[in-house]
Amino acid sequence: MTQVVRVKPMMPPGHVRTPIYLRGKIGTIERSLGEFPNPEDLAYGRPATAKTLHRVRFTMAEVWGAIAENPDDTLDAEIYEHWLEPADAT
């Protein structure tokens, strides 16, 4: 079953690994890639807890809206689980 998720629209200061243009966008988890130390903590030399990394697929229509030249084309991004929420969450 495909899991539909939204990238949280957070704007924390500092080093983050989630592209700003994907924040707030809805995609589907294409696959889980395993657990890795959180790079947002590692960037500051802090102890890093393991976070699950997912490959999330977005349509160009979702990313760019009406200006998407090929709305059905897709973009895959690797995003850590703490940046994702169920798409039906508000």
C-alpha distances in whole Angstrom, upper triangle without the diagonal:
4,6,10,13,16,19,22,25,27,30,32,35,35,33,29,27,25,26,27,26,23,23,22,20,16,14,10,10,10,11,13,17,18,21,24,27,27,29,30,32,33,35,37,38,36,34,31,28,25,22,18,18,15,15,14,14,17,18,22,22,20,23,26,26,28,30,27,29,26,23,21,21,19,20,18,19,19,19,20,18,21,21,17,16,14,14,16,18,22
4,6,10,13,16,19,22,24,27,29,32,32,30,26,24,21,22,24,23,19,20,19,16,13,10,6,7,8,9,12,15,17,20,23,25,25,26,27,30,31,32,35,36,34,33,29,27,24,20,17,16,13,12,11,11,13,15,18,19,17,19,22,22,25,27,24,26,23,20,17,18,16,16,15,16,16,16,17,15,18,18,14,14,12,12,14,16,20
4,6,10,13,15,18,21,24,25,29,29,27,23,21,19,20,21,21,17,17,16,14,11,9,6,6,8,10,11,15,16,18,21,23,22,24,24,27,28,29,32,33,31,30,26,24,21,18,15,14,11,11,10,11,12,15,18,19,16,18,21,21,25,26,24,26,23,21,19,19,16,16,14,15,15,14,15,12,15,14,11,10,8,9,11,13,16
4,7,10,13,16,18,22,23,27,28,26,22,20,17,18,19,18,14,14,13,11,7,6,4,7,10,12,13,17,18,20,22,24,23,24,24,27,28,29,31,33,31,30,27,25,22,19,16,15,12,12,9,10,10,12,16,15,13,15,18,18,21,23,21,23,21,18,17,17,15,15,14,14,15,13,15,13,15,13,10,9,6,6,8,11,14
4,7,9,12,15,18,20,23,24,23,19,17,14,15,16,15,12,11,10,8,6,6,6,7,11,12,13,16,17,18,20,22,20,21,21,23,25,26,28,30,28,27,24,22,20,16,14,13,11,11,8,10,10,13,16,16,12,14,17,17,21,23,21,24,22,19,18,18,15,15,13,13,13,11,12,10,12,10,6,6,5,4,8,9,12
4,6,9,11,15,17,20,22,20,17,16,12,13,13,12,9,8,6,6,4,6,8,10,13,15,15,18,19,20,21,22,19,20,19,22,25,25,26,29,27,27,24,22,21,17,16,15,12,13,10,11,10,13,15,15,11,12,15,16,19,21,19,23,21,18,18,18,16,15,14,13,13,11,12,11,11,8,6,5,6,5,8,8,10
4,6,9,11,14,17,18,17,13,12,9,10,10,10,7,5,5,6,7,8,10,11,14,15,15,17,18,18,19,19,17,17,16,19,21,21,23,25,24,24,21,20,19,15,14,13,12,12,9,11,11,14,15,16,12,11,15,16,20,21,19,23,22,19,19,19,16,14,13,11,11,8,10,9,9,6,5,7,9,8,12,11,12
4,6,9,11,15,16,16,13,13,10,11,10,11,9,6,5,8,9,12,14,14,18,19,18,19,20,19,20,20,16,17,15,18,21,21,22,24,23,23,20,19,19,16,15,15,14,15,13,15,14,17,18,18,15,14,17,18,22,23,22,25,25,22,23,22,19,17,16,14,14,11,11,10,9,5,6,7,10,10,12,10,10
4,7,10,13,15,15,12,13,10,11,8,10,8,5,5,8,11,14,16,17,20,22,21,22,23,22,22,22,18,19,16,19,22,21,22,25,24,25,22,22,22,19,19,18,17,18,15,17,15,18,18,18,14,13,16,17,20,21,21,25,25,22,23,23,20,18,18,16,16,13,14,14,12,8,9,10,13,12,14,12,11
4,6,10,12,13,10,12,10,11,9,12,11,7,8,12,14,16,19,19,22,23,22,23,23,22,21,20,16,16,14,16,19,18,19,22,21,22,20,20,20,17,18,18,18,19,17,19,18,21,21,21,18,17,19,20,24,24,24,27,28,25,26,26,23,21,20,17,17,13,13,13,11,8,10,12,15,15,17,14,13
4,7,9,11,9,11,10,11,8,11,12,9,11,14,17,19,22,22,25,25,24,24,25,23,22,21,17,16,13,16,19,17,17,21,20,22,20,21,21,19,20,19,20,21,19,21,20,22,22,23,19,17,19,21,24,24,24,28,28,26,28,27,24,22,21,18,18,15,15,16,13,11,14,15,19,18,20,18,17
4,7,8,8,11,11,12,11,14,14,12,14,17,20,21,24,23,26,26,24,24,24,22,21,19,15,14,11,13,16,14,14,17,17,19,17,18,20,18,20,19,20,22,21,23,22,25,25,26,23,21,23,25,28,28,28,31,31,30,31,30,27,24,23,19,18,15,15,16,13,11,15,17,20,21,23,20,19
4,7,8,12,12,13,12,16,17,14,17,20,23,24,26,26,28,28,27,26,26,24,22,19,16,14,11,13,15,13,12,16,16,18,18,19,21,20,22,21,23,24,23,26,25,28,27,28,25,23,24,27,30,29,29,32,33,32,33,31,29,25,24,21,20,18,17,19,16,14,18,20,24,24,26,24,22
4,6,10,12,13,13,16,17,16,19,21,24,25,27,26,28,28,26,25,25,22,20,17,14,12,9,10,12,9,9,13,13,16,16,18,19,18,21,20,22,23,23,25,25,28,27,29,26,23,25,28,31,30,30,33,33,32,33,31,28,25,24,20,19,17,16,18,16,15,19,21,25,26,28,26,25
4,7,9,11,12,15,16,15,18,20,23,23,25,24,25,25,23,22,22,19,17,15,11,9,6,9,10,7,8,12,13,15,14,16,17,16,18,17,19,20,20,23,23,26,26,28,25,22,24,27,30,29,28,31,31,30,31,29,26,22,21,17,16,14,14,16,15,14,17,20,24,25,28,25,25
4,6,8,9,13,13,12,15,17,19,19,21,20,22,21,20,19,19,17,15,13,10,8,6,9,11,9,11,14,14,16,13,15,15,14,15,14,16,17,17,19,19,23,23,24,22,19,21,24,28,27,26,29,29,27,28,26,23,19,18,14,13,11,10,13,12,10,14,17,20,21,24,22,22
4,7,9,12,11,11,15,15,17,17,18,17,18,18,17,15,16,15,13,12,9,7,7,11,11,10,13,15,16,17,14,15,15,12,13,11,13,13,14,16,17,20,20,22,20,17,20,23,26,25,24,26,26,25,25,23,20,16,14,10,9,8,8,12,11,9,13,16,19,20,23,22,22
4,6,9,7,7,11,12,14,14,16,15,17,17,16,16,17,16,15,15,12,11,10,14,15,14,16,19,19,20,17,17,16,14,14,11,12,12,11,14,14,17,17,19,16,14,17,19,23,22,21,24,23,22,22,20,17,14,12,9,8,6,8,11,10,8,10,14,17,17,20,19,19
4,5,6,7,11,11,13,14,16,16,18,19,18,18,20,20,18,18,16,14,13,17,18,16,19,22,22,23,20,21,20,17,17,14,14,13,12,13,13,15,15,17,14,11,14,17,20,19,18,20,21,19,20,18,15,12,12,9,10,9,11,14,14,11,13,16,18,18,21,20,20
4,5,5,9,10,13,15,18,18,20,21,21,21,23,22,21,21,18,16,15,18,20,18,20,23,23,25,22,23,22,20,20,17,17,16,15,15,14,16,15,16,14,11,13,15,19,18,17,20,21,20,21,20,17,14,14,12,13,12,14,16,15,12,13,16,19,18,20,19,19
4,6,8,8,12,13,16,17,19,21,21,22,24,24,23,24,21,19,18,22,23,21,24,27,27,28,25,26,25,22,21,18,17,16,14,14,11,13,12,13,10,7,9,12,15,14,14,17,17,16,18,16,14,12,13,11,14,13,16,17,17,13,14,17,18,17,20,19,19
4,6,5,8,9,13,14,16,18,18,19,21,21,21,22,19,18,17,21,22,21,23,26,26,27,24,24,22,19,18,15,14,13,10,11,9,11,11,12,9,7,10,12,16,15,14,17,17,15,16,15,13,10,11,9,11,10,13,14,14,11,11,13,15,13,17,16,16
4,5,9,11,14,15,17,19,19,20,22,21,21,21,18,18,16,19,22,20,22,25,24,25,23,22,22,18,18,16,15,15,12,13,12,14,14,15,11,9,12,14,18,18,17,21,21,18,19,19,16,14,14,12,13,11,12,13,12,9,9,11,13,12,15,14,14
4,7,10,13,15,18,20,20,22,23,23,23,24,21,21,19,22,25,24,25,28,27,28,25,24,24,20,19,18,16,16,13,14,12,14,14,14,10,10,12,13,16,17,17,21,21,18,19,19,17,15,15,14,15,13,14,14,14,10,9,10,11,10,12,11,11
4,7,10,13,15,18,18,20,22,23,23,24,22,22,21,24,26,25,27,30,29,29,26,25,24,21,19,17,15,14,11,10,8,10,11,10,7,7,10,10,14,15,14,18,17,14,15,15,13,12,12,12,14,12,15,14,15,11,10,11,11,9,12,12,12
4,7,10,13,15,17,19,21,22,23,25,22,23,22,25,27,27,29,31,30,30,27,26,24,20,18,16,14,13,9,9,7,9,11,10,7,8,12,12,15,17,15,19,17,14,14,15,12,12,12,12,14,12,15,14,15,12,9,10,9,6,10,11,12
4,7,9,12,14,16,19,20,21,23,21,22,22,25,27,27,29,31,30,30,26,25,23,19,17,14,11,10,6,5,5,7,10,11,8,9,13,13,17,18,16,18,16,14,13,13,10,9,9,10,12,11,13,13,15,12,10,11,10,8,12,13,15
4,6,9,11,14,17,19,20,23,21,22,23,26,27,28,30,32,31,30,26,24,22,18,15,13,10,9,5,5,7,9,13,14,11,13,16,17,20,21,19,21,18,16,14,14,11,11,9,10,12,11,13,13,15,13,10,11,10,9,13,14,17
4,5,7,10,13,15,17,20,19,20,21,24,25,26,28,29,28,27,23,22,19,15,12,10,6,6,4,6,9,12,16,17,15,15,19,20,23,24,21,23,21,19,17,16,13,12,9,10,10,10,11,10,14,13,10,11,11,11,14,16,19
4,7,10,13,16,18,21,20,21,23,25,26,27,30,31,30,29,25,23,20,17,13,11,7,5,5,6,10,12,16,17,16,16,20,21,24,25,21,23,20,18,16,15,11,11,8,10,10,11,13,13,17,16,13,15,14,15,18,19,22
4,6,9,12,15,18,18,20,21,24,24,25,28,29,28,26,23,21,17,15,11,9,6,5,7,9,13,16,19,21,19,19,23,24,28,28,25,26,24,22,20,18,15,14,10,11,10,11,12,12,16,15,14,15,15,16,20,21,24
4,6,9,11,15,15,17,19,21,21,23,26,26,25,23,19,17,14,11,7,6,4,6,9,12,15,19,21,23,21,21,25,26,30,30,27,29,26,25,23,21,18,16,12,12,9,10,10,9,13,14,13,15,15,17,20,20,23
4,7,9,13,14,15,17,19,19,21,24,24,23,21,17,16,12,10,7,5,6,7,11,13,17,20,23,25,23,22,26,28,31,31,28,30,28,26,24,22,19,17,13,12,9,10,10,11,14,15,15,17,18,20,23,23,26
4,7,10,12,14,17,18,17,20,22,22,21,19,15,13,9,8,5,6,8,10,13,17,20,24,26,28,26,25,29,31,34,34,31,33,31,30,28,26,22,20,16,15,11,11,10,10,14,15,15,18,19,21,24,24,27
4,7,9,11,14,14,14,17,19,19,17,15,11,9,6,5,4,6,9,12,15,19,22,25,28,30,27,26,30,32,36,35,33,35,33,32,30,28,24,22,18,16,12,11,9,10,12,14,15,17,19,22,25,24,26
4,6,8,11,12,11,14,16,15,14,12,9,8,5,6,6,7,11,13,16,20,22,26,28,30,28,26,30,32,36,35,33,35,33,32,31,29,25,22,18,16,12,11,9,11,12,14,16,19,21,24,27,25,28
4,6,9,8,8,11,13,12,11,9,5,5,4,6,9,10,13,16,19,22,25,28,30,32,29,27,31,33,37,36,34,37,35,34,33,31,27,24,21,18,14,13,10,12,12,14,17,20,23,25,28,26,28
4,5,6,6,9,11,11,10,9,5,6,6,6,9,9,13,15,17,21,23,26,28,30,27,25,28,31,34,34,32,35,34,32,32,30,26,23,20,16,13,11,8,10,10,11,14,17,21,23,26,24,25
4,5,5,6,9,10,10,10,7,9,9,9,12,11,14,16,18,21,23,26,27,29,26,24,27,30,33,33,31,33,33,32,31,29,25,22,19,15,12,11,9,12,12,13,16,19,23,24,27,25,27
4,6,6,7,9,9,10,8,10,11,11,13,13,16,18,19,22,23,26,27,29,26,24,26,29,33,32,31,33,33,32,32,30,26,23,20,16,14,12,10,13,11,11,15,18,22,23,26,24,25
4,5,6,7,5,7,5,8,10,11,14,15,18,20,22,25,26,30,30,32,29,27,30,33,36,36,34,37,37,35,35,33,30,26,24,20,17,15,12,14,13,14,17,20,24,26,28,26,27
4,5,5,6,7,6,9,11,12,15,15,19,21,23,26,27,31,31,34,31,28,31,34,38,37,35,37,37,36,36,34,30,26,24,20,17,16,14,16,15,16,20,23,26,28,31,29,30
4,6,8,10,9,13,14,15,17,17,20,21,23,26,27,30,30,33,30,27,30,33,36,35,34,36,36,35,35,33,29,26,23,20,17,16,15,18,16,17,20,24,27,29,32,29,30
4,5,9,10,13,15,16,20,19,23,24,26,29,30,33,33,35,32,30,32,35,38,37,36,39,39,38,38,36,33,29,27,23,21,19,17,20,18,18,22,25,29,30,33,30,31
4,7,8,12,15,16,20,20,23,26,27,31,32,35,36,38,35,33,35,38,41,40,39,42,41,40,40,38,35,31,28,25,22,21,18,21,19,20,24,27,30,32,35,32,33
4,6,9,13,14,18,19,22,25,27,30,31,35,36,38,35,32,35,38,41,41,39,42,42,40,40,38,35,31,28,25,22,20,17,19,17,19,22,25,28,31,33,30,31
4,7,10,12,16,18,21,24,26,30,31,35,36,38,35,33,36,39,42,42,40,43,42,41,40,38,35,31,28,25,21,20,17,18,16,19,22,24,28,30,32,30,31
4,6,9,12,14,17,20,22,26,28,32,33,35,32,30,33,36,39,39,37,40,39,37,37,35,31,28,25,21,18,16,13,14,13,16,18,21,24,27,29,27,28
4,6,10,12,16,19,21,25,27,31,32,34,31,30,33,35,39,39,37,40,39,37,36,34,31,28,24,21,17,15,12,12,11,14,17,19,22,25,27,25,26
4,7,9,13,16,19,22,25,28,30,32,29,28,32,34,38,37,35,38,36,35,34,32,28,25,22,19,15,13,10,10,11,14,15,18,20,23,26,24,26
4,6,10,13,15,19,21,25,27,29,26,25,28,30,34,34,32,34,33,31,30,29,25,22,19,16,12,10,6,7,7,10,12,14,17,20,22,21,23
4,7,10,12,16,19,22,25,27,24,23,27,29,32,32,30,32,31,29,27,26,22,20,16,14,10,9,6,5,8,10,11,13,15,18,21,20,22
4,7,9,13,16,20,22,24,21,20,24,26,30,29,27,29,27,26,24,23,19,16,13,10,6,6,4,6,9,10,10,13,15,17,21,20,22
4,6,10,13,16,19,21,18,18,21,23,27,27,24,26,24,23,21,19,16,13,10,8,5,5,6,7,10,10,9,12,13,15,18,18,21
4,7,10,13,16,18,16,15,19,21,24,24,21,23,21,20,18,16,12,10,6,6,4,6,9,10,13,12,11,14,15,16,19,20,22
4,7,10,13,15,12,12,16,18,21,21,19,21,19,17,15,14,10,8,5,5,6,7,10,10,13,11,10,12,13,12,16,17,19
4,7,10,12,10,10,14,15,18,19,16,17,15,13,11,10,6,6,4,7,9,10,13,14,17,14,13,14,14,13,17,18,20
4,6,8,6,7,10,11,15,15,12,14,12,10,9,9,5,5,6,8,11,12,15,16,18,15,13,15,14,13,16,18,19
4,5,5,6,9,9,12,12,9,11,9,6,6,6,4,6,9,11,15,16,19,19,21,18,17,18,17,15,18,20,21
4,5,5,6,7,9,9,6,8,7,5,6,6,6,7,10,12,16,17,21,22,23,20,19,20,20,17,20,22,22
4,6,5,5,7,8,6,9,8,4,7,8,9,10,13,15,19,19,22,23,24,21,19,20,19,16,19,21,21
4,6,6,9,10,9,12,11,8,9,10,9,10,12,13,17,16,19,20,21,17,16,16,16,13,15,17,17
4,6,10,10,8,11,11,9,11,10,9,9,11,12,15,15,18,19,20,16,16,17,17,15,18,19,19
4,7,6,5,9,10,8,11,11,11,11,14,15,18,18,22,23,24,20,19,20,21,18,20,22,21
4,6,6,10,10,8,11,12,13,14,17,18,21,21,24,24,25,21,20,21,21,17,19,21,20
4,6,8,10,8,12,13,15,16,19,21,24,24,28,28,29,25,24,24,24,21,22,24,23
4,6,9,8,12,13,14,15,19,20,24,24,28,29,29,26,25,26,26,23,25,26,26
4,6,5,9,9,11,12,16,17,21,22,26,27,28,24,23,25,24,21,24,26,25
4,6,9,9,12,13,17,19,23,25,28,30,31,27,27,28,28,25,27,29,29
4,6,6,9,11,15,18,22,23,27,28,30,27,25,27,26,23,26,28,28
4,6,8,11,14,17,20,22,25,26,27,24,23,23,23,20,22,24,25
4,6,10,13,16,19,21,24,25,27,24,22,23,22,19,22,24,25
4,7,10,14,17,19,23,24,26,23,22,23,23,20,23,25,27
4,7,10,13,15,19,20,22,20,18,20,20,18,21,23,24
4,7,10,12,16,18,20,17,16,19,19,18,21,22,24
4,7,9,13,15,17,15,14,17,18,17,21,22,23
4,6,10,12,14,12,12,15,17,16,20,21,22
4,7,10,12,11,11,15,16,17,21,21,22
4,6,8,7,8,11,14,15,18,18,19
4,6,6,7,11,14,15,19,17,19
4,5,5,8,11,13,16,15,17
4,6,8,11,14,16,14,16
4,7,11,12,15,13,14
4,7,9,12,10,12
4,6,8,7,9
4,5,5,9
4,5,8
4,6
4
